[in-house]
């Protein structure tokens, strides 16, 4: 039997649950599929899961490769499309006798029943998505929590080996939760309006009723971010103008010989900052005028982080081997490498 639907409506339903997909996973069967069941469409990749009501007549039951189906729907331009399940194929038809037939698995192996059903929903602050995006810190350390967000009733925070950050606001949660950063950032495109907590999942819903669920990771200790931020609040105030970015990028050219992120030296003195990049093939020295009136300071910092600071936090405080910046409810702190520590590192190589 053929079902006719609006193409953009159908595509929108699928895109709303696509954050739960993992096309590259070889561990979880059908994590690369849209699973149609009980007038709903599901996705699940172990860290995130999506679900949305999908009322079509007759209802579809089975699993279809998500990448192929999305590409087909985006390629077609017809306002309306026809859907048909025939044998082991999910068929999409448009005028002109054009059709695309995608393999459909009748047996559903995706463990969607593992996802607890949300019930009590509460309002989500407008700051929630901004906080999730701001706290996307990446670290090369081995600790699992370095790739997670700590969502507390009063803040969202993250940490790495050398960086911590926190956005303070009422999140709406009753209990703290640890979720994967990569999974959490997918709520940005959902347009969330409400959240719900269950034992092992956090659930977010948009105005159309689509739900994205994030798995809570239990049993991990999180760094005391508040103590780190409080201890870095006193020192020399520094304002780095946007023009410093060009100097950092020039210094990075030479510094990239030594490290992936390019460690550059920053020398601050009244009225001037000098950015220096040194490598095996040469050095770049970039002096710039700034309105700095503090004492002479020197430190090393990765060029990537320094560029981010210039773009987002031009006003900061430097003290005791740390740099701290604040914008509104958001605080960020990164460790700095002092010249004597840098010399020690190079002597040990």
Secondary structure, DSSP 8 states (H G I E B T S, - for coil): --EEEEHHHHHHHHHHHGGG--TT-SSSTTTTEEEEETTEEEEE-SSEEEEEE---SS---EEEEHHHHHHHHHH---SEEEEEEETTEEEEEETTTEEEEEEEESS--S-GGGS------EE--THHHHHHHHT-----SS-GGGGEEEEETTEEEEE-SSEEEEEES--S-SS-EEEEHHHHGGGGGTTEEEEEE-SSEEEEEETT--EEEEE---S-----HHHHHHHTS-SEEEE--TTHHHHHHHHHHHHTTT-SS-EEEEEEETTEEEEEEEETTEEEEEEEE----S--EEEEEEHHHHHHHHHH--EEEEETTEEEEEETTEEEEEE-B-HHHHHHHHHH-
